[in-house]
Amino acid sequence: MMNTPLTVTSMIERAEKYFPKKEVISRTLGGIHRLTYKEVGERTRALSSALEKFGIEKGDRVGTLAWNHHRHLEAYFAIPSMGAVLHTINIRLPEEHLIHIINHAEDKVLLIDPDILPMIEKIHQELETVEAFIVMGEDYFVPKSELDPLYSYEHLIAEGNSSYEYTVELDENDPAGMCYTSATTGKPKGVVYSHRGITLHSMAFSMVDTAGLSESDVAMPVVPMFHVNAWGMPFGATWLGSTQVLPGPMATPKVLAELIETYKVTATAGVPTIWLGLLNELDTGNYDMSSLRAILCGGSAAPKALIQGFESKHGIPFIHAYGMTETTPLVTLARLKSYQTDLPEEERLKIRGKQGLVVPGLDVKIVNENGEVNRDGEDMGELLIRGPWIADEYYKDEERSAESFRDGWLHTGDVATMDEEGNIEIVDRTKDLIKSGGEWISSVELENALMGHEGIFEAAVVSVPHPKWQERPVACVVLQDGIELTKEDIMAYLEPNFVKWWLPDDVIFMDDIPKTSVGKFLKRALREQIREHYSVEKN
Ligand code: ADP
């Protein structure tokens, strides 16, 4: 068969050619913008032509520091289509990490949202390779700034060539994008995505048994476009000609609910904390969510209560998925098999609360010291993954690459089980498992149960050192507004469902649980906070 390359370029070209009337609806600091794919396509070409004038060549890295909006979408296509590498930068990282990753990726140009400019102004003197800055605001003029040279995005688009041809010769294995992921120790690690990887990921993402993305969808990625390509949704949606709603900066639960209602969003994606917030908002406000056919949830474990909350209270299908930066990211997704749909609700929920089946195209296995685990849903081991959209190294980082990529597999550091149907359940991250008296306790399972309590908004379980048992679990709990619960109430609630030694030694009530840059519980900070709490108490 023919060996034509799979490229990101062909995605935007398809949208221009066959869906010129379909729309991208974008929320920025300047308000709501509605653009057709014809317009997005022309602006994308104009951006490529402008970057070419800056001397950007095949293989050069161009960084973006931006929220989810149409300009960021244009960069998603303009940069790879001209052969350069789209480096999406996580704007929530601490300054020292930002400096590191921009220098490590050797970004030549940075595209920056206006509200993020001050952050780059603070560090610009330490950036070693950046030759130009572009502000992605509404104006043709640039704000007063220390960044030099600084250009206006809209001015470049207006002056650019909207019929620029993508003539660069691309191999499908050429890099299209990159993203850094936070490491437990040391600096963030870079992952490079190839044109081929992104294309095959988009195909798998869109399959009916996966996210089932289609032209008729109104897709709204809430997961940031600076984190694993917003789970690939903008690539897939553009390719298929789906309408896109890009929710922009400060997308609070209220903003999200309003966008879903106004633009009749059908499919959306984000981390559990986003959906916990939206669920609360739906309880207070009066919104019409009837357009939604799927909420995709991943990034950390979706509590069963969250799935149930959306489905039974609001009739909104909720799909649990798993992946990581190294995997573009989709690896597994939880759906019932056709012969499982008549199971009692509790059993169906149990299956759908797991991370699910590996998507077509990838291989997974779970191994421990005895080899591959038994498919009994109990035997635990480390999850290993391989496939055409799985990274095979960290960018310019031989040492840490050798730790994670061995024998042709990505070693995820996630501890998982597999049941007889093949469903994977992530028990914990290796580093978050709690080892009590030589036995493992899953923090995730306890959290899941706690968040199933009506009065509990959020819960995270971490280990504290123990003289006899090495480690013991402690639960950190945020109550729903206006609810009062005691430690005893919570223990009594957990008791029937867990063996005694799994029960937390203590319950600490908090106003807020510290979160990572992408909204996951920051277990490391929490562990330190809790340990401090105990040492203060002792003194
Ligand atoms: P970071 O490592 O910076 O948090 P990633 O987004 O790459 O960034 O995180 C991937 C990790 O998130 C996985 O290795 C896993 O531990 C966790 N994760 C992702 N999805 C799920 C899920 N559905 N359930 C439980 N854990 C998940």
Boltz pocket constraint, residues with backbone or C-beta under 6 A from the ligand:
constraints:
  - pocket:
      binder: B
      contacts: [[A, 181], [A, 182], [A, 183], [A, 297], [A, 298], [A, 299], [A, 300], [A, 301], [A, 302], [A, 320], [A, 321], [A, 322], [A, 323], [A, 324], [A, 325], [A, 326], [A, 355], [A, 412], [A, 414], [A, 426], [A, 428], [A, 429], [A, 516], [A, 520]]
      max_distance: 6.0
